[in-house]
Amino acid sequence: MTEYKLNKITILLIYLILALLTFTAYEGVRHNDFAWDDSDYITENTQVKSGINSESVLWAFSALYVSNWHPLTWLSHMLDCQLFGTNAGWHHLTNLLLHVANTLLLFGIFKRMTGAVWRSAFVAAVFALHPLHVESVAWISERKDLLCGFFWMLSIAAYIRYARRTGIGWYILVILAFGLGLMAKPMLVTLPFVLLLLDYWPLRRFQWKGTGDDATTNDTTGIRCQRASLWWLICEKIPLFILMAASAVITFIAQQKGGAMDMLKNLSVDMRIANAVVSYPGYIAKMIYPGGLAIMYPHSYDSLLSWQPITSAILMVVITICIIYLSRQQRPYLAVGWLWYLGTLVPVVGLVQIGAQSMADRYTYLPSIGFSIIVAWGFYELFGKKRYQKAGLAVSAGVVVIALLVGTRMQVKHWRNNLTLFGRAFSVTKGNPVTLNNLGAAFGDIGRHNEAAICYTEALRFDPNHAGIYCNLANSLTLLGKFNQAIGCYRQALELEPGYLKARANLGAVLLEQGEFEEAAGHFRQVLKTEHNNPGIYYNLANALAELGRFDEAIGNYRRAIKLEPAYVAPLNALARVLAANPNPDIRDSVEAIELAERAAKLTSYNDAAVLDTLAAAFASAGQFSKAIETAEKALQSAEAMQKNQLTEQIQNRLLLYKASKPYVEPLPDVVPGEDG
């Protein structure tokens, strides 16, 4: 009995076991939080969090956000947010279900193409359970990998039916699935070349010179495929090549616009080629022994300039020569598996450097299938001919599957949160400023600012010209009350990158707190030259101008902040206070002050002591002292409950004024009004 003729119940059991093994390996993701740039993709992305609506759908198809154009990925995240909100566990479950679907599809298409049920099952099991794929499954932002893989599998499934019947309908489905996959992640661009490999083996569609048959039947699968010349097989894929080219252009524009290709400035062509050459055997080593996996592998510039590229190049040439020689001896799977691995890695191997990593586990999600083909069919040919050999091979395969499952369960735990994720990366990589920077951010997120500052300082030791790390270090020292050091770090960041608006805005905020109102206002104005619609900057500028006694300008900027964000409590409260208690009677407007303060109080459910204090001052300004007293007493209760001692004392003093039928008027600012530079 051939493998293909196994009964349907056995086949269904294989599908079920694959699904159960995958769930067993990854069930821990339901306890994991969002990680790293999940904030850009979900938790801090207002378009995604709003769910699927006309505005968000338009944004998904038009935005080149986070250096990518992948509308299908955005729509997937939007649907999750619409159904589950920002509950990380459910987002992780969606990723897991997609990975299970990809695993089952992979088994199905290889079983259908080759008839080798157990070998196909092994390839699918390795794909499902290999720890290298944890990054693609356990990282919610890498939903694009899973969607890309899903449409990759569907494209091949439709292509098998097309090759069998040469029906235009199935070919249209191939194009449709390919196009949808490109809208999930452009790594799918290599699919047309993989389809050509499958034409060679196992579909055997190549019609070599001198053969007259126009169709061939696979002896094990029973699939009868239409045969054609190599030229025709290439030509039939022209629509796919057109889509591939369009996707490549869009991706290049998106990556360039988003700054993801900035590393091209730091890595020469020679260095990028060297990194690519080293990466190919590097990924193979990780497939064989997946130890020391991390979210970020830094560039090792010393090794790229030494023996590693030469050794790697020699190794790859030797392997390729051996593959070619063995493939000519009726082992076509070797060439297909090897070229699948080499070709599908081309877009991400670093020839066009995207980001700061030298390698990434997620890049192996589809390329690793090629290596698994070589292992499954190669070992079967070597040890699968005799009964006792088959038993040994089955046991060995089982041991491998169990080992991979255990490794994946352990790797999933490292993705629990940012602290465990980057803590793991720090422990297994050296000289990694990106990891140290993100580990610092993880410490900062849980209030451990001393540890955060240490991480940022260490990161600068490896990358002393990174403006972003200086900015992050400045944020931590600010939080530790070390304002002078923070100001110095912000200035260093701006010296390295004058257009770094976040650093400039943060520097302005610290200077504002330190009473350097003139310089702070100058920085806020600089930011607003680019960020015209940032209500927070308008609010901070207004505060600086108010401290300088330029109330007319301050009022104008408070109004701009409120216009941009009508529910922004801080400028509502600040403007109401200026209009209620300004020392210049020409500026005061008690009617508008009451209206603004009422809006702010309503937005804070009448529980914010500072807002209630302002509302009381507005009532007193209008001569409504009974309301002022009643509101001030509520403000006093709230301030006492929150143990805000200074505010409590201030409200008590103002309450005495209201009881004496006197309004509260702010003192004149200490700074003499003048022109800012």
C-alpha positions in Angstrom: 0.0 0.0 0.0 1.5 3.4 -1.0 1.5 6.3 1.4 -1.1 8.0 -0.8 -3.6 5.2 -0.4 -3.8 5.4 3.3 -7.4 5.5 4.4 -9.2 8.8 4.9 -9.5 8.2 8.7 -5.8 8.0 9.0 -5.4 11.2 7.0 -7.9 13.0 9.1 -6.1 11.8 12.2 -2.9 13.3 10.9 -4.7 16.6 10.4 -6.0 16.5 13.9 -2.7 15.5 15.5 -0.9 18.4 13.6 -3.5 20.8 14.9 -3.3 19.5 18.5 0.5 19.6 18.5 0.5 23.2 17.3 -2.0 24.2 20.0 0.1 22.4 22.6 3.2 24.2 21.6 1.7 27.6 21.5 -1.1 27.6 24.0 1.1 29.8 26.3 0.6 32.8 24.1 -2.8 33.4 25.6 -1.0 34.6 28.7 1.4 37.0 26.8 1.0 40.7 26.5 1.6 43.0 23.6 5.3 43.4 22.7 7.7 45.9 21.1 6.0 47.7 18.2 2.6 46.3 18.8 2.0 49.8 20.0 2.4 51.1 16.5 0.2 48.3 15.0 -2.5 48.2 17.7 -2.4 49.7 21.2 -1.5 53.2 20.2 -2.9 53.2 16.7 -6.3 55.1 16.8 -7.2 53.9 13.2 -6.8 50.3 14.1 -8.5 50.5 17.5 -11.5 52.2 15.9 -12.3 48.9 14.2 -13.5 48.5 10.6 -15.3 51.5 9.2 -15.1 53.6 6.1 -12.4 55.9 7.4 -10.2 53.1 8.7 -10.6 51.1 5.6 -9.5 54.1 3.5 -6.6 54.6 5.8 -5.6 50.9 5.5 -5.3 51.1 1.7 -3.7 54.5 1.5 -1.3 54.7 4.5 2.4 53.9 4.2 2.6 53.6 8.0 5.5 51.8 9.8 7.3 51.7 6.5 4.9 49.2 4.9 1.9 49.0 2.6 -0.1 46.0 3.8 -3.8 46.9 3.9 -4.9 43.3 4.5 -2.8 43.2 7.7 -4.3 46.4 8.9 -7.8 45.1 8.2 -7.1 42.0 10.2 -5.9 43.9 13.2 -8.9 46.2 12.9 -11.3 43.3 12.9 -9.6 41.9 16.1 -10.0 45.3 17.8 -13.6 45.5 16.8 -14.3 42.0 18.2 -11.9 41.9 21.2 -10.8 45.4 21.9 -7.2 45.5 23.1 -7.3 42.1 25.0 -3.9 40.7 24.0 -4.9 37.1 24.6 -7.5 37.1 21.8 -5.1 38.8 19.3 -2.6 36.1 20.1 -5.3 33.4 19.5 -6.0 34.8 16.0 -2.3 34.5 15.2 -2.3 30.9 16.5 -5.3 29.9 14.5 -3.7 31.3 11.3 -0.5 29.3 12.1 -2.6 26.1 12.5 -4.4 26.8 9.2 -1.1 27.3 7.5 0.3 24.0 8.9 -2.8 22.0 7.7 -2.7 23.7 4.3 1.0 22.9 4.0 0.4 19.2 4.8 -2.5 19.1 2.3 -0.7 20.6 -0.6 2.4 18.4 -0.2 0.4 15.3 0.3 -1.6 16.2 -2.9 1.5 17.0 -4.9 3.8 14.1 -3.8 1.6 11.4 -2.4 4.1 11.0 0.4 1.8 11.3 3.4 4.3 10.8 6.2 7.0 12.9 4.7 4.5 15.7 4.0 3.3 15.3 7.6 6.9 15.7 8.9 7.5 18.8 6.8 4.2 20.3 8.2 5.1 19.3 11.8 8.5 20.9 11.6 6.9 24.1 10.1 4.3 24.1 12.9 6.7 23.4 15.8 10.1 24.9 15.0 11.2 27.5 17.6 12.4 29.7 14.8 8.7 30.4 14.0 7.8 31.6 17.5 8.6 35.1 16.5 6.1 35.0 13.7 3.3 33.5 15.9 3.9 35.0 19.3 4.5 38.5 18.1 1.1 40.0 17.3 2.6 42.6 14.9 3.9 39.7 12.8 0.4 38.8 11.8 1.6 39.8 8.3 3.9 36.7 8.3 0.9 34.5 9.0 -1.4 36.1 6.5 1.3 36.0 3.9 1.8 32.3 4.6 -1.9 31.6 4.4 -2.2 33.1 1.0 1.1 31.5 -0.1 -0.5 28.1 0.7 -3.8 29.0 -1.0 -1.9 30.1 -4.1 -0.1 26.8 -4.3 -3.3 24.9 -3.7 -5.1 26.7 -6.5 -2.0 26.3 -8.7 -2.1 22.5 -8.3 -5.7 22.4 -9.5 -4.8 24.7 -12.4 -1.8 22.5 -13.4 -4.1 19.5 -13.3 -6.8 21.0 -15.5 -5.3 24.1 -17.0 -8.6 25.9 -16.2 -8.7 29.6 -16.4 -10.8 29.8 -13.3 -8.2 28.2 -11.1 -5.5 30.4 -12.6 -7.6 33.5 -11.7 -7.8 32.1 -8.1 -3.9 31.8 -8.1 -3.7 35.5 -9.1 -6.3 36.6 -6.6 -4.6 34.7 -3.7 -1.2 36.0 -4.7 -2.5 39.6 -4.9 -4.1 39.3 -1.4 -0.9 37.8 0.0 1.1 40.7 -1.3 -1.3 43.0 0.5 -0.4 41.2 3.7 3.3 41.2 3.3 5.4 41.7 0.2 7.7 38.8 1.0 5.3 36.8 -1.2 7.1 38.2 -4.3 9.1 35.0 -4.7 6.1 32.8 -5.2 6.2 32.8 -9.1 9.7 31.4 -8.9 8.6 28.7 -6.4 5.8 27.7 -8.7 8.4 27.2 -11.4 10.3 24.9 -9.0 7.1 23.0 -8.3 6.6 22.6 -12.1 9.9 20.8 -12.1 9.1 18.7 -9.0 6.8 17.3 -7.9 4.3 18.4 -10.6 6.7 17.4 -13.4 5.2 19.9 -15.9 8.5 20.4 -17.7 8.4 19.1 -21.3 12.0 18.5 -22.2 13.2 18.6 -25.8 12.5 15.4 -27.6 9.5 14.3 -25.5 6.2 14.3 -27.3 3.7 13.8 -24.5 1.7 16.9 -23.6 0.7 15.5 -20.2 2.2 13.5 -17.4 0.7 11.4 -14.6 2.4 11.2 -11.2 2.5 7.5 -10.4 2.0 8.0 -6.6 -0.6 10.8 -6.6 -2.5 10.1 -9.8 -2.4 13.8 -10.7 -2.2 14.3 -14.4 -0.6 17.6 -15.2 -0.4 19.5 -18.5 3.2 19.6 -19.7 4.8 22.6 -21.4 8.2 24.0 -22.4 10.1 26.1 -19.9 9.4 29.2 -22.0 5.7 28.6 -21.8 5.8 27.9 -18.1 7.5 31.3 -17.6 5.1 33.1 -19.9 2.0 31.8 -18.1 3.3 33.5 -14.9 3.6 36.9 -16.5 0.5 38.3 -14.6 2.2 37.1 -11.4 5.5 38.8 -12.3 3.6 42.0 -13.0 2.0 41.9 -9.6 5.4 41.1 -8.1 7.0 44.1 -9.8 4.2 46.5 -8.6 4.5 45.2 -5.1 8.3 45.7 -5.1 7.9 49.4 -6.2 5.3 50.1 -3.6 7.4 48.5 -0.9 10.5 50.4 -1.9 8.5 53.7 -1.7 7.0 52.8 1.7 10.3 51.7 3.2 12.1 54.8 1.9 9.4 57.1 3.1 9.2 55.5 6.5 13.0 55.6 7.1 13.4 51.8 7.3 16.2 52.0 4.8 18.3 54.4 6.8 20.7 51.6 7.6 21.8 51.7 3.9 23.7 54.8 4.9 25.7 52.9 7.5 26.3 49.6 5.6 28.2 49.7 2.4 27.3 47.4 -0.5 30.2 45.1 0.4 29.1 44.9 4.0 25.5 44.0 2.9 26.7 41.3 0.6 28.9 39.9 3.3 26.0 39.9 5.8 23.8 38.1 3.2 26.5 35.4 2.6 26.9 34.9 6.3 23.2 34.8 6.9 22.5 31.8 4.6 24.5 29.2 6.6 23.5 31.1 9.8 19.8 30.4 9.3 20.6 26.7 8.4 22.5 26.4 11.7 19.5 27.8 13.6 17.2 25.4 11.8 19.4 22.5 12.9 20.0 23.8 16.4 17.6 26.6 17.4 19.5 27.7 20.5 20.1 31.3 21.6 17.2 32.7 19.7 16.5 36.5 20.1 14.3 39.2 18.7 17.3 41.2 17.6 20.6 40.0 16.2 23.0 43.0 15.9 25.5 43.4 13.0 28.9 42.1 13.9 31.0 44.4 11.8 34.3 42.8 12.8 33.2 39.3 11.7 31.9 40.7 8.4 35.4 42.1 7.7 37.2 38.9 8.7 36.9 35.2 7.8 33.2 34.5 8.1 32.0 35.8 4.7 34.7 33.8 2.8 34.1 30.6 4.8 30.4 31.0 4.3 30.7 31.6 0.6 32.9 28.5 0.2 30.4 26.4 2.2 27.4 27.6 0.2 29.2 26.9 -3.2 30.2 23.4 -2.1 26.6 22.6 -0.9 25.2 24.0 -4.2 27.6 21.9 -6.3 26.7 18.8 -4.3 23.0 19.5 -4.7 23.3 19.9 -8.4 25.3 16.7 -8.8 22.9 14.7 -6.6 19.8 16.2 -8.3 20.9 14.9 -11.6 20.8 11.4 -10.2 17.0 11.3 -9.9 16.8 13.4 -6.8 14.9 16.5 -8.0 13.7 17.3 -4.5 17.2 18.3 -3.5 17.3 21.1 -6.1 13.8 22.2 -5.4 14.3 22.4 -1.6 17.6 24.1 -1.9 16.5 26.7 -4.4 13.3 27.2 -2.4 15.4 28.1 0.6 17.9 30.3 -1.3 15.3 32.1 -3.4 12.6 32.9 -0.8 15.3 34.4 1.5 16.4 36.9 -1.1 14.0 39.7 -0.2 15.0 39.7 3.5 18.6 38.5 3.5 19.9 42.0 3.8 21.0 42.9 0.3 18.6 45.8 0.7 19.0 46.5 4.4 15.7 47.1 6.2 16.1 48.0 9.9 19.0 47.4 12.2 19.0 43.6 12.4 21.5 41.4 10.7 19.1 38.4 10.8 15.6 37.7 12.1 13.9 34.5 13.1 10.7 35.6 11.4 12.4 35.6 8.0 12.5 31.8 8.0 8.8 31.3 8.2 8.5 30.3 4.5 12.1 29.7 3.5 12.5 26.9 6.1 10.0 24.8 4.2 12.7 24.2 1.5 15.2 22.9 4.0 12.6 20.6 5.5 11.9 19.1 2.0 15.5 18.2 1.7 15.6 16.6 5.2 12.3 14.7 4.8 12.9 13.2 1.4 16.6 12.8 1.8 16.5 10.8 5.0 13.6 8.7 3.6 15.7 7.8 0.6 18.7 6.9 2.9 16.9 5.1 5.6 13.3 4.4 4.5 13.7 1.4 2.2 13.6 -1.5 4.7 11.1 -2.2 7.4 13.5 -1.9 10.3 14.9 1.3 8.8 11.5 2.8 8.5 10.7 2.0 12.2 14.0 3.7 13.2 13.2 6.7 11.0 9.7 7.0 12.4 11.1 7.0 16.0 13.8 9.5 15.1 11.2 11.8 13.4 9.0 11.5 16.6 11.9 12.5 18.8 12.6 15.5 16.6 9.0 16.6 16.7 8.8 16.3 20.5 12.1 18.2 20.9 10.8 21.0 18.7 7.6 21.2 20.6 9.4 21.5 23.9 11.7 24.1 22.5 8.8 26.2 21.1 7.0 26.1 24.5 10.1 27.4 26.2 10.6 30.1 23.5 7.0 31.2 23.8 7.6 32.1 27.5 10.3 34.6 26.5 7.6 36.5 24.7 5.5 37.1 27.9 6.2 40.8 27.8 8.8 43.3 26.7 10.9 42.8 29.9 11.2 39.0 29.4 11.6 39.5 25.6 14.5 41.9 25.7 15.9 40.4 28.8 16.3 37.2 26.9 17.8 39.0 23.9 20.3 40.7 26.2 21.4 37.4 27.7 22.1 35.7 24.4 23.5 38.5 22.3 26.4 40.9 22.9 27.1 44.5 21.9 23.4 45.0 21.1 22.3 48.7 21.5 18.9 48.0 20.0 18.2 45.4 22.7 19.6 47.6 25.5 17.5 50.5 24.3 14.3 48.4 24.3 15.2 46.8 27.6 15.5 50.2 29.0 12.0 51.1 27.7 10.6 47.9 29.3 12.1 48.9 32.6 10.7 52.4 32.2 7.2 51.1 31.5 7.1 49.5 34.9 8.6 52.5 36.7 12.1 51.1 37.2 13.8 54.2 35.9 17.2 53.6 37.4 17.5 50.3 35.6 16.2 52.0 32.4 18.9 54.7 32.7 21.6 52.1 33.1 20.4 50.3 30.0 20.4 53.5 27.9 23.8 54.5 29.1 25.2 51.0 28.2 23.5 51.2 24.8 25.2 54.5 24.1 28.6 52.8 24.8 28.0 50.7 21.7 26.2 53.3 19.6 27.3 56.8 20.8 25.7 58.6 17.9 22.1 57.4 18.3 19.8 60.4 19.0 16.9 58.2 20.0 18.8 56.6 22.8 19.9 60.0 24.1 16.3 61.1 24.1 15.2 57.9 26.0 18.0 58.5 28.5 16.8 62.1 29.0 13.3 60.9 29.6 14.5 58.6 32.4 16.6 61.1 34.1 13.7 63.6 33.9 11.6 61.1 35.7 14.4 60.7 38.3 14.4 64.5 38.9 17.8 64.9 37.3 16.7 67.8 35.1 20.1 69.3 34.2 21.4 65.9 33.0 18.2 65.4 31.1 18.5 68.8 29.3 22.1 67.9 28.4 21.0 64.6 26.8 18.2 66.3 24.9 20.7 68.8 23.5 23.0 66.0 22.5 20.2 64.3 20.7 19.3 67.5 18.8 23.0 68.0 18.0 23.1 64.6 16.3 19.7 65.0 14.7 18.4 68.6 14.6 15.1 67.5 13.1 14.3 65.2 15.9 10.9 66.7 16.9 10.3 64.4 19.9 13.5 65.4 21.5 12.9 69.1 20.8 9.3 68.9 22.3 10.6 67.0 25.4 13.4 69.5 25.9 10.9 72.3 25.7 8.7 70.6 28.3 11.6 70.2 30.7 12.7 73.8 30.2 9.1 74.9 30.9 9.2 73.0 34.2 12.6 74.6 35.1 11.3 78.1 34.4 13.2 78.6 31.2 10.1 79.9 29.5 11.7 81.9 26.7 13.8 79.0 25.4 11.0 76.6 25.9 8.6 78.7 23.8 11.3 78.8 21.0 11.5 75.0 20.9 7.7 74.6 20.8 7.5 77.0 17.9 10.2 75.0 16.1 8.1 71.8 16.5 4.9 73.5 15.3 6.6 74.4 12.0 6.3 70.7 11.1 3.6 69.4 13.4 0.9 71.9 12.7 -1.9 69.8 14.2 -0.3 68.8 17.6 -2.6 70.1 20.3 -0.1 69.2 23.1 2.5 71.5 21.7 0.1 74.3 21.3 -0.9 73.8 25.0 2.7 73.8 26.2 3.5 76.9 24.1 0.5 78.6 25.6 1.7 77.8 29.1 5.2 79.2 28.4 3.7 82.4 26.9 1.3 82.8 29.9 4.3 82.5 32.3 6.0 85.3 30.2 2.9 87.5 30.6 1.9 87.3 26.9 -1.7 86.4 27.6 -3.1 87.4 24.2 -0.7 84.9 22.5 -1.3 82.3 25.2 -5.1 82.5 24.7 -4.7 82.1 21.0 -2.7 78.9 21.4 -5.0 77.5 24.1 -7.8 78.0 21.6 -5.9 76.2 18.8 -5.3 73.2 21.1 -9.0 73.0 22.0 -10.0 73.3 18.4 -7.8 70.4 17.4 -8.9 68.3 20.3 -12.3 69.5 21.8 -12.1 67.0 24.7 -8.6 68.0 25.8 -9.2 68.9 29.4 -5.8 70.6 30.2 -6.2 73.6 27.7 -9.9 73.9 28.6 -9.0 74.2 32.2 -6.0 76.5 31.6 -7.9 78.9 29.3 -10.9 79.0 31.7 -8.5 80.0 34.5 -6.9 82.8 32.4 -10.3 84.1 31.5 -11.6 83.8 35.1 -8.7 85.1 37.2 -6.3 87.0 34.9 -4.8 90.1 36.6 -5.7 92.2 33.5 -9.5 92.9 33.7 -9.5 93.5 29.9 -8.7 89.8 29.4 -11.2 88.4 31.9 -14.4 86.9 30.5 -16.4 85.2 33.3 -19.1 83.9 31.0 -16.7 82.0 28.7 -14.7 80.9 31.7 -17.7 79.2 33.2 -18.6 77.6 29.9 -15.0 76.2 29.4 -14.7 75.1 33.0 -18.1 73.3 33.0 -16.9 71.4 29.8 -13.7 70.4 31.6 -15.6 69.4 34.8 -18.1 67.3 32.8 -15.2 65.5 31.0 -13.6 64.6 34.3 -17.0 63.6 35.9 -16.7 66.5 38.4 -14.0 64.6 40.3 -10.9 66.6 39.3 -9.9 68.9 42.1 -7.9 71.3 39.9 -10.8 71.6 37.4 -13.4 72.2 40.1 -11.1 74.8 41.6 -11.1 76.7 38.3 -14.8 76.4 38.0 -15.2 77.9 41.4 -12.9 80.8 40.4 -15.1 81.3 37.3 -18.3 81.5 39.3 -16.6 83.9 41.7 -15.5 86.1 38.7 -19.1 86.3 37.6 -20.2 87.2 41.1 -22.0 83.9 41.7 -20.4 83.4 45.1 -22.8 80.8 46.4 -22.0 78.5 43.5 -18.3 79.4 43.9 -18.4 78.3 47.6 -20.3 75.1 46.8 -17.9 74.1 44.0 -14.8 75.1 46.0 -15.9 72.8 48.8 -16.2 69.9 46.4 -12.8 70.7 45.0 -11.4 70.8 48.6 -12.9 67.3 49.4 -11.4 65.9 46.2 -7.9 67.4 46.8 -7.9 66.1 50.4 -9.0 62.6 49.2 -6.1 62.6 46.7 -3.7 63.9 49.4 -2.7 66.9 47.3 -1.6 69.0 50.2 -0.4 72.1 48.3 -3.6 72.3 46.2 -5.7 71.7 49.3 -4.1 74.8 51.0 -4.6 76.9 47.9 -8.3 76.0 47.6 -8.8 76.7 51.3 -7.4 80.2 50.9 -9.5 80.9 47.8 -12.6 79.6 49.6 -12.1 82.3 52.3 -12.2 84.9 49.5 -15.4 83.5 48.1 -17.0 83.5 51.6 -16.0 87.2 51.8 -17.7 87.8 48.4 -14.3 88.4 46.7 -13.2 86.9 43.4 -9.8 85.2 43.1 -7.2 87.0 40.8 -3.9 85.5 39.8 -0.8 87.4 40.8 1.2 89.1 38.0 3.9 87.0 36.4 7.5 87.5 37.6 8.8 87.7 34.1 8.5 91.1 32.3 6.8 90.6 28.9 9.0 91.0 25.9 9.6 89.6 22.4 10.8 86.0 22.1 13.5 85.1 19.8 
